[in-house]
Amino acid sequence: MTWVRLAGVIVAALFLQALPTGAASPAKDELVIGITQYPSTFHPNIDSMLAKTYVLSFTRRPFTAYDTDWKLVCMLCTALPTIENGMAVPEKTPKGQQGIAVTYTIRDDAIWGDGVPVTTKDVVFTWTVGRHPKTGVSNLELYRSLYKIDAKDDKTFTMHFDKLTFQYNAINGFELIPAHLDEANFTDPAAYKNRTAFDTDTTNKGLYYGPYLVAKAVTGSHVVLEPNPTWWGKKPAFKRITVRVIPNTAALEANLLSGNINMIAGELGLTVDQALAFEKRHGGNYKILYKPGLIYEHLDLNLDNPILKDIRVRQALILGVDRQAISQKLFSGRQPIAHSSVNPLDWVYAGDIRKYPFDPKQANRLLHEAGWTIRKQGIRHNKKGERLTIELKTTAGNRTRELVEQVLQNQWKAIGVDIRIKNEPARVLFGQTVTERKFEGMVMFAWYSAPESVPRTTLHSAHIPHKDNNFAGQNYTGFRSAEMDDLVEAIDVELNREKRAKLWRRLQEIYVTELPVIPLYFRADPYILPKGMTGLVPTGHQDLSPLWVEDWEIKR
């Protein structure tokens, strides 16, 4: 499973976007949703920005997904393959490895929005794009492991994987690309990510097969969705959904109160502290839901930075932060401290691993041991006269993240660390700075993940982005650990839950010992909906609520 970056909001200035005036009470057949970022691409397999995932969830359906009960279900396929029902068969690969052949059948009524049937030709083309090392797809391991596809007919195909994993039938990240539209753009694979129809012809109906089509996309502003006449499922209630980007959260609130938007998406809207304050003032006029989930706010560290290479410095940084105070004062305790990347809501969470309390005395000792012994105007220097300065970036304009940054800056200054804040708009930060590992020190953002999501793309050394792989992969820290690589491989193929839990525990031990990342807290999503809205059920993981948009409606 790939992890999805949660970028947050984009600009810092407080403003109210010039939007058409609307009624505070939405029409039953129209919905305007406010979110805080615009997709950097509409291609389902390139980049992992949450805004893209949110919008595409209205327009497409994955083969498999985790539902609101965190159970794996079929969406585009007719039945979930299992070893028990014979649709998944363990086999040896041509190289003698233990693999598995998994057979899926595409729904007969699955049709692209332009009337072309969804077929195995699209499956094979998607696999071909994913396998090419120059295309820059996010989920490298899925396509590496998937070494062969047999198309039995137009609707049935068998995937041959070079290993038998505990998630052998979960192909949530295998997002179809229409061969009849995009094959011509793949003649130069290295240039494909800039030529794909998803970005050059975003409103082409043939790119989508979900309940809605993208009827209009205005970069940085909004996306208009209209019903797809070829959709096979329940007819959606809304004749039009507009997903409007309002980068500043104060402006997001103002637009809601004025009626310019009808709801604020939980996945990409207000933070918990903002929602709590909003609820006190206006809660009686809205339906407000809070959903804790697998949303991990953290600091990725560039481990190629000579300062951050030293484990003592990394340990000092986490010991020098009062994360409990951040949780209590900013979030009323609703967002618990993260001790690793694994959430206590996930069954593989190990509660007995090392935890770092707020301990500035120990932090000072570690920095002294690391050679940062001289203080000048409160900031540490080493014997060469070099200043202990670290750059910190996050998404510009996110009020809460900027407050957290200020707390971090002040608390680290107290132990002699000079933090330089250099925030960037989300499209810049994730379009290049993070993806190409151009951040010098630390970057703060969040990951959305699925239940028991193996962190291969974020922790395995083979997934460090670099020029030769066209900056694919999500190991932005540059973390390299032979034992971690082995653990990721071992967890993947361990079918026994008890044995897998032990491996997961060791993974978490290494994570908190090596500290390639500074964990901050686990997020909760607040959904602010119109009164009378039904059918929207937050999932708490990376398969988002719009995957069930056909159940949404507003009742009077």
Secondary structure, 3 states (H helix, E strand, C coil): CCCEEECCCCCCCCCCCCCCCCCCCCCCCEEEEEECCCCCCCCCCECCEHHHHHHHHHHCCCCEEECCCCCEEECCECCCCCCCCCCEEEEECCCCCEEEEEEEEECCCCECCCCCECCHHHHHHHHHHHHCCCCCECCHHHHHHEEEEEECCCCEEEEEECCCCCCCCCCCCCCCCCHHHHHHHHCCHHHHHHHCHHHHCCCCHHHCCCCEEEEEEECCCEEEEEECCCCCCCCCCCCEEEEEECCCHHHHHHHHHHCCCCEECCCCCCCHHHHHHHHHHHHHHEEEEEEEEEEEEEEEECCCCCCCCCHHHHHHHHHCCCHHHHHHHHHCCCCCECCCCCCCCCCCCCCCCCCCCCCHHHHHHHHHHCCCCEEECCEEECCCCCECEEEEECECCCHHHHHHHHHHHHHHHCCCCEEEECCECHHHHHHHHCCCCCCCCEEEEEEECCCCCCCHHHHCHHHCCCHHHCCCCCCCCCCCCHHHHHHHHHHHHCCCHHHHHHHHHHHHHHHHHHCCEEEEEEEEEEEEEECCEECCCCCCCCCCHHHHHHHCEECC
